[in-house]
Amino acid sequence: MTVKFNIKASYHGTLPFAKGLDLQYDKCNLVSTGATDDQLLLLQHDHVYTLGRRGTNEDILIGEDGSHQRGIEVYNTDRGGEVTYHGPGQLVVYPIINLKRRSLGPMQYLRKIEEVIRNVLRQSGLTSETNDLPTGVWIGKSKIASIGVKIKKGTTLHGFALNVTTDLAYFEHIVACGLPNSCSTSVAQEMDSNPNFVEITKLTASEFANVFGYSLNWEEGLEPK
């Protein structure tokens, strides 16, 4: 594949959800006007349950008060989908891409995200599935990665979350993605070992660039270590 575009990647450590959201919108404004290259934001979040446009409070089984008692923020957001969990040990990836500039439609974009995640898992020795399943990436009957996006003026926001060493107990208090009988899993659980979070972060950025046909550049001082 001939590379015609650049993407700038940056790792931001662990952020409250609101700060991650502000960062996305700041970058989106620049990318949508052509003031900067497309961006790939990688990070972890503090404990938070986020509700997408189809999410309802009833999907948080312990209620907002119960969530706060456990130190979990509840945040209504403008992405697609229902409720999900973000927290330490989970790699959250926010691609800020001008789809018009790349001549990509929304469904093409989603399929490529699935390919990125599956490639990362394959290189970790894990076989995953997406066909004829609810949105996301699955290993057997358990979801290992969730996807929820928004497109504003042709530019993408939000993205995907891969459970690497995530504490899966936090999923037990929600109807994740509106699926009452779904289970969650992680790279650590499937490998029965402790994966290297930094290596998976770098691999994810590399695979994203490969699948989407980008030349990858890390922002100075913001490469994961």
GUVEXTOR-933750 format. One line per field, with one value per atom (N, C-alpha, C): residue number from 1; atom name; x, y, z. Coordinates in nm, 2 decimals. Layout:
<nodes>
resi (NUM, ...)
name (CA, ...)
u (X, ...)
v (Y, ...)
w (Z, ...)
</nodes>
This chain:
<nodes>
resi (1, 1, 1, 2, 2, 2, 3, 3, 3, 4, 4, 4, 5, 5, 5, 6, 6, 6, 7, 7, 7, 8, 8, 8, 9, 9, 9, 10, 10, 10, 11, 11, 11, 12, 12, 12, 13, 13, 13, 14, 14, 14, 15, 15, 15, 16, 16, 16, 17, 17, 17, 18, 18, 18, 19, 19, 19, 20, 20, 20, 21, 21, 21, 22, 22, 22, 23, 23, 23, 24, 24, 24, 25, 25, 25, 26, 26, 26, 27, 27, 27, 28, 28, 28, 29, 29, 29, 30, 30, 30, 31, 31, 31, 32, 32, 32, 33, 33, 33, 34, 34, 34, 35, 35, 35, 36, 36, 36, 37, 37, 37, 38, 38, 38, 39, 39, 39, 40, 40, 40, 41, 41, 41, 42, 42, 42, 43, 43, 43, 44, 44, 44, 45, 45, 45, 46, 46, 46, 47, 47, 47, 48, 48, 48, 49, 49, 49, 50, 50, 50, 51, 51, 51, 52, 52, 52, 53, 53, 53, 54, 54, 54, 55, 55, 55, 56, 56, 56, 57, 57, 57, 58, 58, 58, 59, 59, 59, 60, 60, 60, 61, 61, 61, 62, 62, 62, 63, 63, 63, 64, 64, 64, 65, 65, 65, 66, 66, 66, 67, 67, 67, 68, 68, 68, 69, 69, 69, 70, 70, 70, 71, 71, 71, 72, 72, 72, 73, 73, 73, 74, 74, 74, 75, 75, 75, 76, 76, 76, 77, 77, 77, 78, 78, 78, 79, 79, 79, 80, 80, 80, 81, 81, 81, 82, 82, 82, 83, 83, 83, 84, 84, 84, 85, 85, 85, 86, 86, 86, 87, 87, 87, 88, 88, 88, 89, 89, 89, 90, 90, 90, 91, 91, 91, 92, 92, 92, 93, 93, 93, 94, 94, 94, 95, 95, 95, 96, 96, 96, 97, 97, 97, 98, 98, 98, 99, 99, 99, 100, 100, 100, 101, 101, 101, 102, 102, 102, 103, 103, 103, 104, 104, 104, 105, 105, 105, 106, 106, 106, 107, 107, 107, 108, 108, 108, 109, 109, 109, 110, 110, 110, 111, 111, 111, 112, 112, 112, 113, 113, 113, 114, 114, 114, 115, 115, 115, 116, 116, 116, 117, 117, 117, 118, 118, 118, 119, 119, 119, 120, 120, 120, 121, 121, 121, 122, 122, 122, 123, 123, 123, 124, 124, 124, 125, 125, 125, 126, 126, 126, 127, 127, 127, 128, 128, 128, 129, 129, 129, 130, 130, 130, 131, 131, 131, 132, 132, 132, 133, 133, 133, 134, 134, 134, 135, 135, 135, 136, 136, 136, 137, 137, 137, 138, 138, 138, 139, 139, 139, 140, 140, 140, 141, 141, 141, 142, 142, 142, 143, 143, 143, 144, 144, 144, 145, 145, 145, 146, 146, 146, 147, 147, 147, 148, 148, 148, 149, 149, 149, 150, 150, 150, 151, 151, 151, 152, 152, 152, 153, 153, 153, 154, 154, 154, 155, 155, 155, 156, 156, 156, 157, 157, 157, 158, 158, 158, 159, 159, 159, 160, 160, 160, 161, 161, 161, 162, 162, 162, 163, 163, 163, 164, 164, 164, 165, 165, 165, 166, 166, 166, 167, 167, 167, 168, 168, 168, 169, 169, 169, 170, 170, 170, 171, 171, 171, 172, 172, 172, 173, 173, 173, 174, 174, 174, 175, 175, 175, 176, 176, 176, 177, 177, 177, 178, 178, 178, 179, 179, 179, 180, 180, 180, 181, 181, 181, 182, 182, 182, 183, 183, 183, 184, 184, 184, 185, 185, 185, 186, 186, 186, 187, 187, 187, 188, 188, 188, 189, 189, 189, 190, 190, 190, 191, 191, 191, 192, 192, 192, 193, 193, 193, 194, 194, 194, 195, 195, 195, 196, 196, 196, 197, 197, 197, 198, 198, 198, 199, 199, 199, 200, 200, 200, 201, 201, 201, 202, 202, 202, 203, 203, 203, 204, 204, 204, 205, 205, 205, 206, 206, 206, 207, 207, 207, 208, 208, 208, 209, 209, 209, 210, 210, 210, 211, 211, 211, 212, 212, 212, 213, 213, 213, 214, 214, 214, 215, 215, 215, 216, 216, 216, 217, 217, 217, 218, 218, 218, 219, 219, 219, 220, 220, 220, 221, 221, 221, 222, 222, 222, 223, 223, 223, 224, 224, 224, 225, 225, 225)
name (N, CA, C, N, CA, C, N, CA, C, N, CA, C, N, CA, C, N, CA, C, N, CA, C, N, CA, C, N, CA, C, N, CA, C, N, CA, C, N, CA, C, N, CA, C, N, CA, C, N, CA, C, N, CA, C, N, CA, C, N, CA, C, N, CA, C, N, CA, C, N, CA, C, N, CA, C, N, CA, C, N, CA, C, N, CA, C, N, CA, C, N, CA, C, N, CA, C, N, CA, C, N, CA, C, N, CA, C, N, CA, C, N, CA, C, N, CA, C, N, CA, C, N, CA, C, N, CA, C, N, CA, C, N, CA, C, N, CA, C, N, CA, C, N, CA, C, N, CA, C, N, CA, C, N, CA, C, N, CA, C, N, CA, C, N, CA, C, N, CA, C, N, CA, C, N, CA, C, N, CA, C, N, CA, C, N, CA, C, N, CA, C, N, CA, C, N, CA, C, N, CA, C, N, CA, C, N, CA, C, N, CA, C, N, CA, C, N, CA, C, N, CA, C, N, CA, C, N, CA, C, N, CA, C, N, CA, C, N, CA, C, N, CA, C, N, CA, C, N, CA, C, N, CA, C, N, CA, C, N, CA, C, N, CA, C, N, CA, C, N, CA, C, N, CA, C, N, CA, C, N, CA, C, N, CA, C, N, CA, C, N, CA, C, N, CA, C, N, CA, C, N, CA, C, N, CA, C, N, CA, C, N, CA, C, N, CA, C, N, CA, C, N, CA, C, N, CA, C, N, CA, C, N, CA, C, N, CA, C, N, CA, C, N, CA, C, N, CA, C, N, CA, C, N, CA, C, N, CA, C, N, CA, C, N, CA, C, N, CA, C, N, CA, C, N, CA, C, N, CA, C, N, CA, C, N, CA, C, N, CA, C, N, CA, C, N, CA, C, N, CA, C, N, CA, C, N, CA, C, N, CA, C, N, CA, C, N, CA, C, N, CA, C, N, CA, C, N, CA, C, N, CA, C, N, CA, C, N, CA, C, N, CA, C, N, CA, C, N, CA, C, N, CA, C, N, CA, C, N, CA, C, N, CA, C, N, CA, C, N, CA, C, N, CA, C, N, CA, C, N, CA, C, N, CA, C, N, CA, C, N, CA, C, N, CA, C, N, CA, C, N, CA, C, N, CA, C, N, CA, C, N, CA, C, N, CA, C, N, CA, C, N, CA, C, N, CA, C, N, CA, C, N, CA, C, N, CA, C, N, CA, C, N, CA, C, N, CA, C, N, CA, C, N, CA, C, N, CA, C, N, CA, C, N, CA, C, N, CA, C, N, CA, C, N, CA, C, N, CA, C, N, CA, C, N, CA, C, N, CA, C, N, CA, C, N, CA, C, N, CA, C, N, CA, C, N, CA, C, N, CA, C, N, CA, C, N, CA, C, N, CA, C, N, CA, C, N, CA, C, N, CA, C, N, CA, C, N, CA, C, N, CA, C, N, CA, C, N, CA, C, N, CA, C, N, CA, C, N, CA, C, N, CA, C, N, CA, C, N, CA, C, N, CA, C, N, CA, C, N, CA, C, N, CA, C, N, CA, C, N, CA, C, N, CA, C, N, CA, C, N, CA, C, N, CA, C, N, CA, C, N, CA, C, N, CA, C, N, CA, C, N, CA, C, N, CA, C, N, CA, C, N, CA, C, N, CA, C, N, CA, C, N, CA, C, N, CA, C, N, CA, C, N, CA, C, N, CA, C, N, CA, C, N, CA, C, N, CA, C, N, CA, C, N, CA, C, N, CA, C, N, CA, C, N, CA, C)
u (0.08, 0.00, 0.09, 0.06, 0.13, 0.09, 0.18, 0.14, 0.14, 0.03, 0.01, -0.02, -0.05, -0.09, -0.01, 0.00, 0.07, -0.03, 0.00, -0.08, 0.02, -0.02, 0.06, 0.00, 0.08, 0.03, 0.08, 0.00, 0.05, -0.02, 0.06, 0.01, 0.01, -0.11, -0.14, -0.15, -0.11, -0.12, -0.27, -0.30, -0.43, -0.50, -0.61, -0.68, -0.83, -0.88, -1.02, -1.10, -1.22, -1.28, -1.30, -1.34, -1.37, -1.25, -1.13, -1.01, -0.98, -1.00, -0.99, -1.08, -1.20, -1.30, -1.26, -1.21, -1.17, -1.05, -0.96, -0.84, -0.89, -0.99, -1.04, -1.10, -1.18, -1.25, -1.15, -1.04, -0.94, -0.87, -0.83, -0.77, -0.86, -0.99, -1.09, -1.10, -1.10, -1.12, -1.00, -0.88, -0.76, -0.76, -0.79, -0.79, -0.90, -1.02, -1.13, -1.10, -1.02, -0.99, -0.86, -0.79, -0.67, -0.55, -0.56, -0.46, -0.35, -0.38, -0.28, -0.31, -0.21, -0.23, -0.34, -0.39, -0.48, -0.40, -0.48, -0.42, -0.47, -0.38, -0.42, -0.38, -0.49, -0.47, -0.49, -0.39, -0.39, -0.38, -0.46, -0.45, -0.53, -0.53, -0.62, -0.71, -0.82, -0.91, -0.91, -0.94, -0.99, -1.12, -1.16, -1.28, -1.40, -1.47, -1.59, -1.68, -1.81, -1.91, -1.96, -1.95, -2.00, -2.12, -2.22, -2.34, -2.34, -2.36, -2.37, -2.51, -2.53, -2.66, -2.78, -2.76, -2.87, -2.87, -2.77, -2.76, -2.87, -2.90, -3.00, -2.94, -2.99, -2.94, -2.97, -3.08, -3.11, -3.01, -2.92, -2.82, -2.70, -2.70, -2.61, -2.68, -2.65, -2.73, -2.71, -2.61, -2.59, -2.63, -2.68, -2.72, -2.60, -2.63, -2.53, -2.47, -2.55, -2.50, -2.41, -2.45, -2.36, -2.23, -2.24, -2.11, -2.02, -2.07, -1.99, -1.93, -2.01, -1.96, -1.84, -1.83, -1.72, -1.61, -1.62, -1.52, -1.53, -1.65, -1.67, -1.75, -1.70, -1.77, -1.87, -1.98, -2.08, -2.09, -2.08, -2.07, -2.15, -2.25, -2.32, -2.24, -2.23, -2.15, -2.23, -2.16, -2.23, -2.19, -2.12, -2.08, -2.20, -2.19, -2.29, -2.28, -2.39, -2.39, -2.45, -2.44, -2.51, -2.40, -2.40, -2.31, -2.19, -2.08, -1.96, -1.87, -1.77, -1.67, -1.54, -1.47, -1.33, -1.26, -1.13, -1.06, -0.91, -0.83, -0.69, -0.68, -0.57, -0.55, -0.62, -0.70, -0.77, -0.71, -0.67, -0.62, -0.73, -0.74, -0.85, -0.78, -0.84, -0.78, -0.88, -0.84, -0.93, -0.86, -0.90, -0.85, -0.93, -0.86, -0.92, -0.88, -0.97, -0.94, -1.04, -0.99, -1.08, -1.11, -1.23, -1.28, -1.29, -1.33, -1.34, -1.21, -1.11, -0.97, -0.92, -0.97, -0.92, -1.02, -1.13, -1.23, -1.28, -1.31, -1.36, -1.51, -1.59, -1.73, -1.73, -1.83, -1.84, -1.83, -1.89, -1.89, -1.75, -1.68, -1.55, -1.45, -1.48, -1.40, -1.41, -1.54, -1.56, -1.50, -1.51, -1.45, -1.30, -1.24, -1.09, -1.05, -1.13, -1.10, -1.10, -1.20, -1.21, -1.09, -1.04, -0.92, -0.80, -0.79, -0.68, -0.67, -0.79, -0.79, -0.76, -0.82, -0.80, -0.65, -0.59, -0.44, -0.36, -0.39, -0.32, -0.34, -0.46, -0.48, -0.41, -0.41, -0.35, -0.20, -0.14, 0.00, 0.03, -0.07, -0.06, -0.10, -0.13, -0.16, -0.31, -0.39, -0.54, -0.62, -0.72, -0.81, -0.94, -0.98, -1.10, -1.20, -1.32, -1.43, -1.50, -1.56, -1.65, -1.78, -1.77, -1.88, -2.00, -2.12, -2.25, -2.26, -2.18, -2.18, -2.21, -2.26, -2.28, -2.15, -2.16, -2.04, -1.94, -1.81, -1.70, -1.62, -1.53, -1.44, -1.46, -1.48, -1.51, -1.42, -1.40, -1.33, -1.43, -1.47, -1.59, -1.71, -1.77, -1.89, -1.85, -1.73, -1.69, -1.63, -1.67, -1.62, -1.49, -1.39, -1.26, -1.23, -1.31, -1.29, -1.42, -1.45, -1.57, -1.54, -1.64, -1.62, -1.74, -1.71, -1.82, -1.77, -1.83, -1.77, -1.88, -1.83, -1.91, -1.83, -1.91, -1.84, -1.90, -1.81, -1.84, -1.78, -1.86, -1.80, -1.70, -1.74, -1.65, -1.53, -1.52, -1.40, -1.44, -1.37, -1.41, -1.37, -1.45, -1.43, -1.46, -1.42, -1.43, -1.35, -1.39, -1.31, -1.33, -1.22, -1.23, -1.15, -1.19, -1.12, -1.09, -0.97, -0.92, -0.89, -0.95, -0.92, -0.79, -0.69, -0.55, -0.53, -0.52, -0.51, -0.63, -0.74, -0.85, -0.91, -0.95, -1.03, -1.17, -1.20, -1.33, -1.45, -1.42, -1.53, -1.62, -1.56, -1.63, -1.74, -1.73, -1.83, -1.96, -1.94, -2.05, -2.16, -2.14, -2.24, -2.31, -2.29, -2.36, -2.41, -2.51, -2.55, -2.47, -2.35, -2.25, -2.30, -2.30, -2.34, -2.49, -2.57, -2.71, -2.73, -2.63, -2.64, -2.64, -2.76, -2.77, -2.69, -2.67, -2.60, -2.46, -2.41, -2.27, -2.17, -2.05, -1.94, -1.82, -1.74, -1.62, -1.49, -1.39, -1.27, -1.15, -1.03, -0.92, -0.80, -0.70, -0.58, -0.52, -0.51, -0.45, -0.52, -0.66, -0.73, -0.72, -0.72, -0.71, -0.57, -0.47, -0.33, -0.29, -0.37, -0.34, -0.20, -0.17, -0.04, -0.06, 0.05, 0.04, 0.10, 0.02, 0.08, 0.15, 0.24, 0.31, 0.22, 0.17, 0.08, 0.15, 0.27, 0.34, 0.36, 0.40, 0.41, 0.28, 0.17, 0.04, 0.00, 0.03, 0.00, 0.08, 0.20, 0.29, 0.24, 0.21, 0.16, 0.03, -0.06, -0.19, -0.17, -0.08, -0.06, 0.00, 0.10, 0.16, 0.06, -0.03, -0.13, -0.23, -0.26, -0.36, -0.30, -0.17, -0.11, -0.11, -0.07, -0.07, -0.20, -0.30, -0.44, -0.49, -0.47, -0.53, -0.43, -0.31, -0.22, -0.16, -0.11, -0.05, 0.10, 0.17, 0.31, 0.29, 0.34, 0.32, 0.43, 0.40, 0.50, 0.45, 0.53, 0.50, 0.53, 0.43, 0.46, 0.57, 0.66, 0.78, 0.74, 0.80, 0.77, 0.65, 0.57, 0.44, 0.44, 0.55, 0.56, 0.56, 0.48, 0.47, 0.60, 0.63, 0.76, 0.74)
v (-0.12, 0.00, 0.12, 0.22, 0.34, 0.44, 0.48, 0.57, 0.71, 0.78, 0.92, 1.02, 0.96, 1.05, 1.02, 1.12, 1.11, 1.11, 1.04, 1.04, 1.06, 1.15, 1.17, 1.10, 1.01, 0.94, 1.00, 0.99, 1.04, 0.96, 0.93, 0.86, 0.95, 0.95, 1.05, 1.00, 0.87, 0.81, 0.80, 0.82, 0.80, 0.93, 0.95, 1.08, 1.06, 1.16, 1.16, 1.17, 1.11, 1.10, 1.24, 1.34, 1.48, 1.54, 1.51, 1.57, 1.50, 1.37, 1.30, 1.35, 1.38, 1.44, 1.58, 1.66, 1.79, 1.78, 1.69, 1.67, 1.63, 1.54, 1.50, 1.62, 1.70, 1.80, 1.91, 1.94, 2.03, 1.98, 1.85, 1.80, 1.79, 1.76, 1.75, 1.89, 1.99, 2.13, 2.15, 2.11, 2.13, 2.04, 1.91, 1.82, 1.85, 1.88, 1.91, 2.03, 2.12, 2.24, 2.22, 2.11, 2.09, 2.15, 2.20, 2.28, 2.18, 2.05, 1.95, 1.82, 1.73, 1.59, 1.52, 1.41, 1.33, 1.28, 1.25, 1.23, 1.09, 1.03, 0.90, 0.92, 0.94, 0.96, 0.83, 0.79, 0.66, 0.69, 0.63, 0.66, 0.56, 0.58, 0.50, 0.61, 0.56, 0.65, 0.61, 0.70, 0.67, 0.60, 0.53, 0.45, 0.53, 0.49, 0.56, 0.47, 0.49, 0.43, 0.54, 0.52, 0.62, 0.56, 0.65, 0.62, 0.69, 0.60, 0.66, 0.71, 0.74, 0.80, 0.71, 0.58, 0.49, 0.43, 0.48, 0.43, 0.48, 0.41, 0.45, 0.43, 0.50, 0.49, 0.35, 0.29, 0.15, 0.05, 0.08, -0.01, -0.01, 0.08, 0.08, 0.02, -0.10, -0.18, -0.14, -0.07, -0.02, 0.13, 0.19, 0.33, 0.42, 0.55, 0.65, 0.66, 0.66, 0.67, 0.55, 0.43, 0.31, 0.32, 0.38, 0.40, 0.49, 0.61, 0.71, 0.65, 0.57, 0.51, 0.42, 0.37, 0.28, 0.35, 0.49, 0.57, 0.56, 0.54, 0.53, 0.65, 0.73, 0.84, 0.79, 0.86, 0.83, 0.95, 0.92, 1.03, 1.01, 1.10, 1.09, 1.15, 1.08, 1.13, 1.12, 1.17, 1.18, 1.07, 0.97, 0.86, 0.77, 0.68, 0.58, 0.47, 0.39, 0.28, 0.30, 0.21, 0.22, 0.25, 0.16, 0.19, 0.10, 0.15, 0.07, 0.12, 0.05, 0.08, 0.12, 0.22, 0.25, 0.26, 0.21, 0.22, 0.18, 0.18, 0.14, 0.00, -0.02, -0.15, -0.17, -0.07, -0.08, 0.03, -0.01, 0.08, 0.14, 0.28, 0.35, 0.43, 0.42, 0.48, 0.57, 0.69, 0.79, 0.84, 0.78, 0.83, 0.96, 1.06, 1.19, 1.20, 1.15, 1.14, 1.21, 1.28, 1.35, 1.25, 1.19, 1.08, 1.13, 1.26, 1.31, 1.31, 1.36, 1.36, 1.22, 1.12, 0.98, 0.91, 0.97, 0.91, 0.78, 0.79, 0.67, 0.70, 0.60, 0.61, 0.55, 0.58, 0.54, 0.39, 0.31, 0.16, 0.11, 0.17, 0.13, 0.16, 0.27, 0.31, 0.21, 0.17, 0.07, -0.06, -0.11, -0.24, -0.23, -0.12, -0.11, -0.11, -0.05, -0.05, -0.19, -0.27, -0.41, -0.49, -0.46, -0.52, -0.49, -0.36, -0.32, -0.40, -0.41, -0.48, -0.63, -0.69, -0.83, -0.86, -0.77, -0.79, -0.78, -0.69, -0.68, -0.81, -0.85, -0.98, -1.10, -1.10, -1.21, -1.22, -1.10, -1.10, -1.13, -1.13, -1.17, -1.32, -1.38, -1.53, -1.55, -1.46, -1.47, -1.46, -1.55, -1.55, -1.49, -1.39, -1.31, -1.32, -1.27, -1.27, -1.14, -1.11, -0.99, -1.03, -1.12, -1.15, -1.20, -1.14, -1.19, -1.17, -1.08, -1.05, -0.90, -0.87, -0.72, -0.64, -0.51, -0.43, -0.45, -0.46, -0.49, -0.61, -0.65, -0.77, -0.87, -0.99, -1.10, -1.21, -1.28, -1.41, -1.51, -1.60, -1.68, -1.60, -1.61, -1.54, -1.42, -1.38, -1.27, -1.16, -1.04, -0.92, -0.87, -0.85, -0.81, -0.66, -0.61, -0.47, -0.41, -0.29, -0.22, -0.10, -0.07, 0.04, 0.13, 0.26, 0.36, 0.49, 0.54, 0.66, 0.77, 0.88, 1.00, 1.06, 1.11, 1.19, 1.33, 1.42, 1.57, 1.64, 1.69, 1.76, 1.67, 1.55, 1.45, 1.40, 1.44, 1.40, 1.31, 1.21, 1.11, 1.15, 1.11, 1.13, 0.99, 0.98, 0.86, 0.75, 0.62, 0.52, 0.38, 0.32, 0.19, 0.17, 0.06, 0.03, -0.12, -0.15, -0.29, -0.32, -0.43, -0.47, -0.55, -0.49, -0.55, -0.62, -0.54, -0.60, -0.54, -0.51, -0.45, -0.54, -0.48, -0.55, -0.57, -0.69, -0.72, -0.71, -0.70, -0.70, -0.57, -0.47, -0.34, -0.36, -0.46, -0.48, -0.55, -0.61, -0.68, -0.59, -0.46, -0.37, -0.30, -0.33, -0.27, -0.37, -0.33, -0.41, -0.36, -0.42, -0.36, -0.37, -0.25, -0.24, -0.28, -0.28, -0.32, -0.47, -0.55, -0.69, -0.76, -0.80, -0.85, -0.97, -1.06, -1.19, -1.19, -1.07, -1.07, -1.08, -1.13, -1.14, -1.06, -1.01, -0.94, -1.03, -1.00, -1.07, -0.97, -1.01, -0.93, -1.01, -0.94, -1.00, -1.08, -1.03, -1.10, -1.22, -1.22, -1.34, -1.45, -1.41, -1.50, -1.56, -1.49, -1.54, -1.60, -1.58, -1.64, -1.59, -1.46, -1.41, -1.25, -1.18, -1.04, -0.97, -0.93, -0.87, -0.74, -0.70, -0.57, -0.46, -0.37, -0.27, -0.18, -0.14, -0.05, -0.11, -0.24, -0.31, -0.31, -0.34, -0.35, -0.21, -0.11, 0.03, 0.06, 0.03, 0.06, -0.02, -0.15, -0.24, -0.19, -0.14, -0.09, 0.03, 0.12, 0.24, 0.20, 0.10, 0.05, -0.01, -0.10, -0.17, -0.07, 0.03, 0.13, 0.20, 0.24, 0.30, 0.21, 0.08, -0.02, -0.04, -0.06, -0.09, 0.03, 0.15, 0.27, 0.34, 0.29, 0.34, 0.47, 0.48, 0.61, 0.58, 0.69, 0.70, 0.75, 0.67, 0.69, 0.78, 0.88, 0.96, 0.98, 0.96, 0.99, 1.13, 1.19, 1.33, 1.33, 1.43, 1.43, 1.44, 1.34, 1.33, 1.26, 1.21, 1.14, 1.00, 0.94, 0.80, 0.71, 0.61, 0.52, 0.46, 0.46, 0.40, 0.31)
w (0.00, 0.00, 0.00, -0.09, -0.10, 0.01, 0.10, 0.21, 0.15, 0.17, 0.12, 0.24, 0.36, 0.47, 0.59, 0.67, 0.80, 0.92, 1.02, 1.14, 1.26, 1.35, 1.47, 1.59, 1.65, 1.77, 1.90, 2.01, 2.14, 2.25, 2.35, 2.46, 2.58, 2.65, 2.75, 2.89, 2.91, 3.05, 3.09, 3.22, 3.27, 3.29, 3.23, 3.23, 3.28, 3.35, 3.38, 3.24, 3.24, 3.11, 3.05, 3.13, 3.08, 3.01, 3.07, 3.01, 2.88, 2.87, 2.74, 2.64, 2.68, 2.58, 2.53, 2.62, 2.58, 2.48, 2.51, 2.42, 2.28, 2.28, 2.15, 2.07, 2.13, 2.06, 2.02, 2.10, 2.06, 1.93, 1.93, 1.81, 1.69, 1.72, 1.61, 1.54, 1.61, 1.55, 1.46, 1.50, 1.41, 1.29, 1.31, 1.20, 1.10, 1.14, 1.05, 0.96, 1.00, 0.92, 0.84, 0.86, 0.79, 0.85, 0.98, 1.04, 1.09, 1.10, 1.15, 1.09, 1.10, 1.05, 1.13, 1.08, 1.16, 1.29, 1.39, 1.52, 1.57, 1.65, 1.72, 1.87, 1.95, 2.09, 2.16, 2.24, 2.32, 2.46, 2.55, 2.69, 2.77, 2.90, 2.99, 3.06, 3.11, 3.19, 3.34, 3.42, 3.56, 3.55, 3.65, 3.65, 3.61, 3.51, 3.46, 3.38, 3.40, 3.32, 3.22, 3.09, 3.00, 2.92, 2.91, 2.84, 2.70, 2.60, 2.46, 2.43, 2.31, 2.27, 2.30, 2.30, 2.32, 2.47, 2.55, 2.68, 2.78, 2.88, 2.98, 3.12, 3.21, 3.35, 3.41, 3.36, 3.41, 3.37, 3.28, 3.24, 3.34, 3.43, 3.54, 3.66, 3.69, 3.78, 3.93, 3.96, 4.10, 4.11, 4.00, 4.01, 4.02, 4.00, 4.00, 4.14, 4.24, 4.38, 4.41, 4.37, 4.40, 4.32, 4.20, 4.12, 4.20, 4.24, 4.31, 4.44, 4.51, 4.63, 4.60, 4.48, 4.45, 4.37, 4.37, 4.30, 4.15, 4.10, 3.95, 3.90, 3.82, 3.76, 3.66, 3.64, 3.54, 3.45, 3.32, 3.22, 3.10, 3.07, 2.94, 2.83, 2.72, 2.61, 2.48, 2.37, 2.24, 2.14, 2.19, 2.10, 2.07, 1.98, 1.95, 2.06, 2.07, 2.16, 2.29, 2.38, 2.51, 2.62, 2.73, 2.84, 2.83, 2.87, 2.88, 3.00, 3.03, 3.13, 3.08, 3.13, 3.10, 3.24, 3.24, 3.36, 3.34, 3.44, 3.43, 3.38, 3.30, 3.23, 3.10, 3.07, 2.94, 2.84, 2.73, 2.63, 2.55, 2.57, 2.50, 2.38, 2.26, 2.14, 2.08, 2.06, 2.00, 1.87, 1.76, 1.63, 1.59, 1.56, 1.51, 1.36, 1.27, 1.13, 1.05, 0.95, 0.85, 0.75, 0.76, 0.67, 0.53, 0.51, 0.37, 0.30, 0.38, 0.32, 0.28, 0.36, 0.33, 0.24, 0.20, 0.12, 0.18, 0.31, 0.38, 0.43, 0.41, 0.47, 0.61, 0.69, 0.82, 0.84, 0.76, 0.77, 0.74, 0.64, 0.60, 0.72, 0.78, 0.90, 1.01, 1.04, 1.15, 1.12, 0.99, 0.96, 0.97, 0.94, 0.95, 1.10, 1.19, 1.33, 1.38, 1.34, 1.38, 1.33, 1.21, 1.16, 1.24, 1.28, 1.37, 1.49, 1.56, 1.69, 1.67, 1.57, 1.55, 1.51, 1.44, 1.41, 1.54, 1.63, 1.75, 1.83, 1.84, 1.92, 1.85, 1.72, 1.65, 1.69, 1.69, 1.72, 1.87, 1.95, 2.09, 2.10, 1.99, 1.99, 2.02, 2.00, 2.03, 1.90, 1.89, 1.77, 1.81, 1.74, 1.77, 1.66, 1.68, 1.58, 1.58, 1.47, 1.45, 1.37, 1.28, 1.19, 1.26, 1.22, 1.27, 1.43, 1.48, 1.63, 1.65, 1.77, 1.80, 1.78, 1.76, 1.74, 1.85, 1.80, 1.89, 1.84, 1.92, 1.89, 2.00, 1.96, 2.06, 2.05, 2.17, 2.17, 2.23, 2.15, 2.19, 2.22, 2.33, 2.37, 2.46, 2.47, 2.56, 2.47, 2.51, 2.44, 2.50, 2.41, 2.45, 2.41, 2.32, 2.28, 2.23, 2.28, 2.24, 2.15, 2.06, 1.96, 1.97, 1.98, 1.98, 1.92, 1.81, 1.74, 1.72, 1.69, 1.65, 1.53, 1.44, 1.33, 1.33, 1.33, 1.34, 1.22, 1.13, 1.02, 0.94, 0.93, 0.85, 0.93, 1.06, 1.13, 1.25, 1.28, 1.38, 1.52, 1.61, 1.76, 1.83, 1.95, 2.03, 1.95, 1.97, 1.91, 1.96, 2.02, 2.07, 2.20, 2.27, 2.40, 2.40, 2.43, 2.43, 2.58, 2.63, 2.76, 2.76, 2.83, 2.83, 2.97, 3.07, 3.21, 3.29, 3.23, 3.30, 3.41, 3.52, 3.62, 3.57, 3.53, 3.46, 3.56, 3.69, 3.79, 3.77, 3.71, 3.69, 3.59, 3.50, 3.40, 3.46, 3.58, 3.64, 3.69, 3.70, 3.75, 3.64, 3.52, 3.40, 3.31, 3.23, 3.11, 3.00, 2.98, 2.89, 2.75, 2.68, 2.54, 2.52, 2.62, 2.61, 2.59, 2.63, 2.61, 2.74, 2.79, 2.93, 2.96, 2.86, 2.89, 2.84, 2.80, 2.75, 2.87, 2.83, 2.93, 2.87, 2.96, 2.91, 2.94, 2.86, 2.88, 2.85, 2.87, 2.85, 2.79, 2.74, 2.69, 2.81, 2.92, 3.04, 3.07, 3.07, 3.10, 3.00, 2.87, 2.76, 2.75, 2.79, 2.78, 2.91, 3.02, 3.15, 3.19, 3.16, 3.19, 3.20, 3.23, 3.25, 3.12, 3.02, 2.90, 2.93, 2.84, 2.86, 2.79, 2.88, 2.83, 2.73, 2.75, 2.66, 2.53, 2.52, 2.40, 2.32, 2.39, 2.32, 2.27, 2.34, 2.30, 2.17, 2.17, 2.05, 1.93, 1.96, 1.85, 1.79, 1.88, 1.83, 1.74, 1.78, 1.70, 1.56, 1.57, 1.44, 1.35, 1.41, 1.33, 1.27, 1.35, 1.30, 1.18, 1.18, 1.07, 0.95, 0.97, 0.86, 0.80, 0.87, 0.82, 0.74, 0.80, 0.74, 0.64, 0.62, 0.52, 0.56, 0.68, 0.73, 0.75, 0.75, 0.81, 0.95, 1.05, 1.19, 1.25, 1.31, 1.39, 1.53, 1.63, 1.77, 1.80, 1.87, 1.92, 2.02, 2.00, 2.09, 2.24, 2.31, 2.46, 2.49, 2.40, 2.43, 2.37, 2.36, 2.32, 2.45, 2.45, 2.57, 2.61, 2.74, 2.78, 2.90)
</nodes>
